[in-house]
């Protein structure tokens, strides 16, 4: 005899293992799919409803409230009233906007007052009405300086259009301002190019150093040649050789110290100078002995 279980094992949660897991996933997917379809259907219905309402409102706006039976252009009156007007032959057409603007029949008292007020408060409009060439006078006046004959001639025409006289104070102020502008433009001094000056000075200084160094080198070489010549001609122990050697050492020291403005020796300058001085002292001692003997 077989035993029958009441209810679905998946719903009751009695299925275990892989079969139970697969069944639960399938149920979840079916549930999600149904919810998604329901949501899409609701969105579709909402969009169709909105489109229908938009179409109906557009059609309603395009149509008049009532047909214009009597031909007076009024679509807000009832058909009964329009039929009555047509029967009696009365046509009440709306006035044209151009006609309203042209004859001013539909202007309120307030708007008429505003127009009159604006005309009264605009001096340029009055002056232009008096002299239509006013704009050309102003344009021509801008080409000249205040106080000049050409400027004052145009200004006189402008004043005549306005019905006023030229103010002497205003004229003096305009001439003064123009003089300031002219002075500012003529007295603008160009700043010296500092970089160019510095560059020129550096080039000159370098040239002077090279020239002085060349002089020092030539003096040292000449002194050396004199010393060799004295040694060859008079001998190593001669007074002439000792004197020439002393002069050579002095020229060498001058070159080392940059006496004429040339480059000075950098490394071991002080040590070399002390050695040179000791050598010169020995030469002085020998020369003294030579002169006494």
C-alpha positions in Angstrom: 0.0 0.0 0.0 1.5 3.3 -1.2 1.6 6.4 1.1 0.3 9.7 -0.4 1.6 13.0 1.0 -0.8 16.0 1.0 0.5 19.3 -0.5 3.5 20.1 -2.7 6.9 19.1 -1.2 8.5 22.3 -2.6 5.9 24.6 -1.0 6.0 22.7 2.3 9.8 22.9 2.3 10.3 19.2 2.7 12.4 18.9 -0.5 16.1 19.0 0.4 19.4 19.1 -1.5 19.8 20.1 -5.1 16.2 19.4 -6.1 14.8 21.7 -3.4 17.3 24.6 -4.3 16.4 24.4 -8.0 12.7 24.4 -7.3 13.0 27.5 -5.1 15.0 29.4 -7.7 12.4 28.6 -10.4 9.6 29.9 -8.2 11.5 33.1 -7.5 12.3 33.7 -11.2 8.6 33.1 -12.1 7.5 35.6 -9.4 10.0 38.2 -10.5 9.0 37.8 -14.1 5.3 38.3 -13.3 6.1 41.4 -11.3 8.1 42.8 -14.2 5.3 42.2 -16.7 2.8 43.8 -14.4 5.0 46.9 -14.0 5.6 47.2 -17.8 1.8 46.9 -18.4 1.1 49.7 -15.9 3.7 52.0 -17.5 2.3 51.3 -21.0 -1.2 52.1 -19.9 0.0 55.3 -18.2 1.8 56.5 -21.4 -1.2 55.7 -23.6 -3.4 57.6 -21.3 -1.2 60.6 -21.3 -0.9 60.6 -25.1 -4.7 60.4 -25.4 -5.2 63.3 -23.1 -2.7 65.4 -25.0 -4.3 64.6 -28.3 -7.8 65.5 -27.0 -6.5 68.8 -25.5 -4.9 69.7 -28.8 -8.1 68.9 -30.7 -10.2 70.9 -28.2 -7.8 73.9 -28.5 -8.0 73.8 -32.3 -11.8 73.9 -32.4 -13.7 77.1 -31.5 -16.2 77.2 -28.7 -19.1 77.8 -31.0 -19.3 78.0 -34.8 -19.2 81.6 -36.2 -22.6 81.6 -37.8 -23.1 85.3 -38.1 -19.5 85.9 -39.3 -18.6 88.6 -36.7 -15.5 86.7 -35.6 -16.9 86.0 -32.1 -16.7 82.3 -31.3 -17.6 82.7 -27.6 -21.2 83.6 -28.1 -23.9 80.9 -28.2 -25.3 79.6 -31.4 -28.7 81.0 -30.5 -27.3 84.5 -30.1 -25.3 84.2 -33.3 -28.4 83.0 -35.2 -30.4 85.9 -33.8 -27.6 88.4 -34.9 -27.5 86.9 -38.3 -31.3 87.2 -38.7 -31.3 90.8 -37.6 -28.3 91.6 -39.8 -26.2 93.0 -37.0 -22.4 92.3 -37.5 -20.1 93.4 -34.6 -16.6 92.8 -36.0 -13.6 93.4 -33.8 -11.5 96.5 -34.7 -8.2 95.7 -36.4 -5.1 96.0 -34.1 -3.4 98.3 -36.7 -6.4 100.5 -36.7 -6.4 100.8 -33.0 -2.7 101.8 -33.0 -3.3 104.2 -35.9 -6.3 106.2 -34.8 -5.9 105.6 -31.0 -9.6 104.9 -30.6 -9.0 102.1 -28.2 -6.3 103.8 -26.1 -7.0 104.5 -22.5 -6.7 107.9 -21.0 -3.7 106.8 -18.9 -1.8 105.5 -22.0 -2.5 108.7 -23.8 -1.1 110.7 -20.9 2.0 108.5 -20.8 2.7 109.1 -24.5 2.3 112.9 -24.1 4.5 112.9 -21.0 7.3 110.9 -22.8 7.3 113.3 -25.7 7.5 116.3 -23.4 10.4 114.8 -21.3 12.6 114.0 -24.4 14.6 117.1 -25.3 16.4 115.3 -28.1 13.1 114.4 -29.8 12.0 118.0 -29.7 15.4 119.3 -31.0 15.4 116.6 -33.8 11.9 117.7 -34.8 13.1 121.3 -35.0 16.3 120.4 -37.0 16.4 117.0 -38.7 20.1 117.3 -39.2 20.9 117.2 -35.5 22.4 113.7 -35.6 24.9 114.8 -38.3 25.9 117.8 -36.3 26.7 115.6 -33.3 28.6 113.1 -35.4 30.7 115.9 -37.0 31.4 117.5 -33.6 33.1 114.3 -32.4 35.8 114.6 -35.0 37.1 117.9 -33.5 38.6 119.1 -30.2 36.6 121.4 -27.9 37.5 125.0 -28.4 38.5 124.6 -32.1 36.5 126.6 -34.7 35.1 123.4 -36.3 33.9 122.1 -32.9 32.3 125.4 -31.9 30.6 125.7 -35.3 28.9 122.3 -34.9 28.1 123.1 -31.2 26.4 126.3 -32.2 24.1 124.4 -34.6 23.3 121.9 -31.8 22.5 124.6 -29.3 20.2 126.3 -31.9 18.3 123.0 -32.3 17.9 122.7 -28.5 17.1 126.4 -28.2 19.9 127.1 -25.8 23.0 129.2 -25.5 26.6 127.8 -25.2 27.6 127.7 -21.5 31.0 129.5 -21.0 31.7 127.4 -17.9 31.1 124.1 -19.8 33.2 125.3 -22.7 36.1 126.2 -20.3 35.8 122.8 -18.6 35.8 120.9 -21.9 38.9 122.8 -23.2 40.7 122.1 -19.9 40.0 118.4 -20.1 41.1 118.2 -23.7 44.4 120.0 -22.7 45.0 117.3 -20.0 44.4 114.5 -22.5 46.8 116.1 -25.0 49.5 116.6 -22.3 49.1 113.0 -21.1 49.6 111.7 -24.7 52.6 113.9 -25.5 54.5 113.4 -22.2 54.4 109.6 -22.1 58.1 108.6 -21.8 59.2 105.2 -22.8 60.8 103.2 -20.0 64.5 102.3 -20.6 65.0 98.7 -21.5 66.9 97.6 -18.3 67.6 94.1 -19.7 69.2 95.6 -22.9 71.3 98.0 -20.8 72.5 95.2 -18.5 73.4 93.0 -21.4 75.4 95.8 -23.1 77.2 96.5 -19.8 78.1 92.9 -19.4 79.4 92.6 -22.9 81.6 95.8 -22.4 82.9 94.5 -19.1 83.9 91.2 -20.6 85.7 93.0 -23.4 87.6 95.1 -20.9 88.6 92.1 -18.9 89.9 90.3 -22.0 91.8 93.4 -23.1 93.4 93.8 -19.6 94.3 90.1 -19.5 95.9 90.3 -22.9 98.0 93.3 -21.8 99.2 91.4 -18.6 100.1 88.3 -20.6 102.1 90.3 -23.2 104.0 92.1 -20.4 104.8 88.8 -18.7 106.0 87.2 -22.0 108.2 90.2 -22.8 109.8 90.1 -19.4 110.4 86.3 -19.8 112.1 86.9 -23.2 114.3 89.6 -21.7 115.3 87.3 -18.9 116.3 84.5 -21.4 118.2 87.0 -23.5 120.2 88.3 -20.5 121.0 84.8 -19.4 122.2 83.9 -22.9 124.1 87.1 -23.4 125.5 87.9 -20.0 125.4 84.6 -18.1 123.4 83.2 -15.2 125.3 85.0 -12.5 125.3 88.4 -14.2 123.7 91.5 -12.7 121.6 92.0 -15.9 120.2 88.5 -15.7 119.2 88.9 -12.0 117.5 92.2 -12.8 115.7 90.8 -15.7 114.6 87.8 -13.6 113.3 90.1 -10.9 111.2 92.0 -13.5 109.8 88.8 -14.9 108.7 87.6 -11.4 107.0 91.0 -10.8 105.2 90.8 -14.2 104.1 87.2 -13.2 102.8 88.5 -9.9 100.9 91.3 -11.6 99.3 88.8 -14.0 98.4 86.6 -11.0 96.7 89.4 -9.1 95.0 90.9 -12.2 96.7 94.3 -11.8 95.5 95.7 -15.2 91.9 94.4 -14.7 92.3 90.9 -16.0 91.3 87.7 -14.4 92.9 86.9 -11.0 94.3 83.5 -10.2 91.7 81.5 -8.3 93.3 78.4 -6.8 96.5 78.8 -4.7 96.8 82.5 -5.5 98.0 83.4 -2.0 100.5 80.6 -1.8 102.0 81.3 -5.2 102.2 85.0 -4.3 104.2 84.2 -1.1 106.6 82.0 -3.0 107.1 84.7 -5.6 107.8 87.3 -2.9 110.5 85.1 -1.3 112.2 84.6 -4.7 112.2 88.4 -5.3 113.7 88.9 -1.8 116.6 86.5 -2.7 117.2 88.3 -6.0 117.3 91.6 -4.2 119.9 90.2 -1.8 122.1 88.9 -4.7 121.7 92.2 -6.6 122.9 94.1 -3.4 125.9 91.9 -3.1 126.7 92.4 -6.8 126.6 96.2 -6.5 128.8 96.2 -3.3 131.5 94.0 -4.8 
